Amino acid sequence: MCYLAGVSRAGYYRGLIEKAPDEAEMALRTAIQEIVLAHHRRYGYRRVTADLHRKGMIINHKRVLRIMREDNLLAIRYRKYILTTDSQHEQEVYVNLAVRMTVTGINQLWVADITYIRLRVEFVFLAVIIDRFSRKAIGWALDRTLAARVAVTALRQAIARRQPPPGVVHHSDQGIQYACTDYVEELKANGMTPSMSRPANPYDNAVCESFMKTLKQEEIYCNQYRDFEELSAHLEEFIENYYNRQRLHSALGYRTPEEFERDSTAAAATAEFPTAATMEYFRPPPPADKPGPSAPHPGGSA
């Protein structure tokens, strides 16, 4: 029959194979596309995999990466984050308390930072306050100038929303906006303790740096804004609705900040003794000319 039809035997058997796509594969691709498009291509393959697991689908992250690459659904990434801080001032600089803290709940350690955003004809500045425990953005403000008021406005919004108890540690860099009299007085009036990073060390405030990177890569660099008002509306949507309530955070076990706070609050309510934040003691090394207690006496035998 193959000879009479003028086709090869291998071609004949290939023609018997079902050509319709596998339903399970199509359902998986559809689920991946829905997740990627719902998050405006902000999710990478790891978060897409975690979201699929939350929906009850069992799949390996390597397969998700392959499908996203084949369907051109990889997350959009553009520019590199740039840090700018003016710490050349004569205001008081406070000791770094955050680096020694182990937080166990909300309203124990807040972290703050400022970044710039470029519009078509001007630069604007965004100040944010984040709860270190849940990584939730609890206060933010947008302004056309880099005056202290943008930072103070964000702080006042965070205080109004959270009503923090006395003793909250507020950590920031050494910028003049956070060291100025207006800002420090606002902190002390609400029973908060200032803490500042070491000079030129962004790792001390890594949570805020991570938030700024996420904001710019997943929102700012993916859009073009006509004016200040349009940017403000997009930021409110991204921070309040998407970042705090929808975006899964790998550092929170792939939960949203609101989910993490809700779960942590419920666990603390059932605990007999709620755990408070702890802090390591300051232990400076002994002077070089004075041997420690375990060092042998000079000239003595070992």
N, C-alpha and C positions, 0 to 999 in steps of 0.2 A: 504493500500500500504506500509506504514512504517512497519507494522507487517510482511508482506510477504518478504520485503527487509531486515529485521533484523536491522533496524536503529531506533533511537529514533525520536520522533516528533520534539524536539528542534534541533537535528542535521540536520533534513531535512530543517527546516527554515533557519538555519545558512548557509546551502549550497546555498540558493537562493540569499544571499547577494553578491553584486559585489565585486570581489577580486582585480580588477585593482586599482592601486594607484590613488589618486585624482590628476588631472593634475595641479591644482593650487598649491597644496602642493609640488609637484615635481618641479614646476617652482620656487617656493620660495626657496627650498633647493638648487637648482642649482645656483640661484642668490647669496645665502649666501656662497656657496663653492667658487664661482668665486671671490667674494670680499676677502674672507679669504686667498685664494691661491695667489691672485694678490698682496697682502700685506705681503706675506710670513709668515702668522700666527702671525703678529704683532698686528692686531686689536683685541680688546675685543668686547664683545657683544654690548656695547654702541655705539662704532664707526661703527660697522657693521649696527646697526639699523639706525644710522644717514645717512649712505651711501645709504641704501635702501630707506629712505625717499627722498633723493636727486634724486633717480631714479624714483620717483613717486609711490612707493609701500607703502601701508598703513599697518603697522604691529606693534605690541607691543613688547617692548624690552624683556619682559619675554618669549615670544614665540621664539624670536631669540636665547635667552640663552638656552632654552630647546633643540632647534634643533641643536645648536652648540655642546651642551653636548652629545646629542645622536649620532651625526656624528663625534665626537672626533675632533672638530675644535676649541677648546678653545685656547686662545693665550698662547704662550710659555713664561713662567716666571721661572727664575732660581735663581740668586744670589742676594744678598743684596748689595746696593751701599755703597762704603767706601769713606769717605772724608779724604784727606790728604793735609794739608797746613802748610808750614814752615813760621811762622810769627815772629820767634825769630831773629830779626835783629835790626840794629840801624838807618835804613832809616826813613825818614819822613812818618808819617801816616796821611792821610787826613780825614777830617770830612765826615760823612755819609750824603750825600745829597739825595741819591736815595730814602731813606725811607720817605722823606718829599715831594717827587715829585708826581704830577699827570700828566702823559703823555697823550697827545692828538694827537700825530702824530709820524711819523718816524723821526729818526735822532734827537731825543731829549734826550734819555737815552739809552746808550749801556751798556751791562753787560758782564763780562768776567770771565772765569774760566779755570782751568787746571785739567785734570784727567789722570790716568795711565791706560794702557792696557797691559795685559800680553800675550806675544807670547810664543812659545814653549821653546825658549832658552834665552829670554831677555824681559825686560820691556821697553815700549815706552810711550811717553807722548803726549797728545793731548790738544791743547789750542784752545778755541773758543771765538768768539765775537757774541753776539746776540742783535738784536734790541728789546728793552723791549716792545715797543708798539705792534709790529706784531709777536714777537717771532721767527723771521726769523734769521737763522744762516748766518751772512754776512761775516764772516772771520774765518778761521781755519788753523791750522798748526800741523804737526806731526813731532816729533823729537825723537832721541834716548837718548837724555840727557835732564835733567830738568833745563837747563840753560835759561837765560832770552831771548835768541834768539827765542825760540819757541813761546813765548808770543808776542814778537815784530813782528815776521813774520805774525802772525794772525792779529795783529792790522793793519799792513801795507796793508794787503789784504783787510780788511774791509774799510780802508780809500780810497784805489784805486777804489773799487767798488762803494762806496756810495758818495764820494766827499762831505763830510758833511760840513754844514755851521759852522761858529764859535759859540761856546757856548754849544756844545754837552757835556753832563755829562757822564763820563766813570766810571762805578762802578765795583769794584772787591773786593776780599778779601785782607787781609794784607800780602799776600805772598811776598817774596823777589823779585819774577819775576815782580810784578806789582809796587813795591816800589823802584826798582833800578833806577839809574840815566838814563840809556838808555831808559827805558820805559817812565818815566815821561817827559823826553825831547821830545820824539816822540809825546806825548799827547799835550804838550804846543806848539810845533811847528805847530800843526794843529788846534790850538784854542780850545782845549778840556779841560774840567775841571775834575780833578781826584776826585773820591769819593770811600770810602772804608768801608767795613762792620765792625761791632763790633767783637771783638775777640770771637772765638768759637760760632758764631751765624750764621748757614747756612741759616736761614730764611730771612736774609737781601738780599740774592742773590738767592731767591727761583726759579727764572725763569731759571737760568743757572743750578741749581741743578736738576730741572725737566728735562731739555734737556739731561744732562748726564745720568740720570736714564733711559730715553727713549732710548738713544743711546745704552746703555749697555744691556738693557733687550730685545730690538727688533733687535739688530744687533750683538753686540759683543758676548754675551753669546749663540747666536744661531749658531755660526760658529766657525770653527777652521782655522786659517790662517797659511800658510806655512812660510811666511817671511814678512818683513817690506813692501815690494812693493805690495804684495797682500792685506795687510791690508789697505794701502793707497788707492788702487783702490776701495775697498769696501766702505771705508769711503766717498770717493768722490761721489760714486753712492748714498749712503744713505743720505748724507747731502744735496747735490746739487739737486738731482732729486727726491728723495722720501720725505724727511722731509720737504723741502721748497715748493715742487710743488704738492705732492700727498697726504700726510698724513693729515687727518682732525684733527683739534685741538679743543678740547671741550671748552677751554678758549676763542677761537675765534668764538664761535657760530658754531662749526663744519665746519670751512672753513680752507683752507690751508693758510700758511703765505702769499704767493703771492696773493691769492684771497683777503685776508683781506687788504693787502696794496693797491691793485688796487681799491677795493671798497672805502677805506678810502680816497685815493687820489682823486677819482672822487667826493666824497661828499664834500671834502674840496675845490675843485675847484668851486663848485656851491655855496658855502657859501659866503655870503657878507663879513663877517669878520672871517677869519680863526682863530681858537682857538689855543693859544700857551700853552705851559706847565706852570703849576702853582706850587708853592712851599709854604708850611706852614712856618710860622715864628718860630724861636727858642724861646721857652718860658720856661726857667728853673723855677722850683718851688721856692717860697720864702724861705729864710733861716729859719731853725726851731726855732731860738731864736727871730725872728721878726714876729709878727702876721700879717696876710694879712689885707687889708683895711676893710673887712667885719667882721673880728674877734672882739669880745668885748674886751675892755681894761681890763687888769688884775685887779681884785679887784672890777670892776664895776658891775652894775646890768645888767641883761639880758634884 
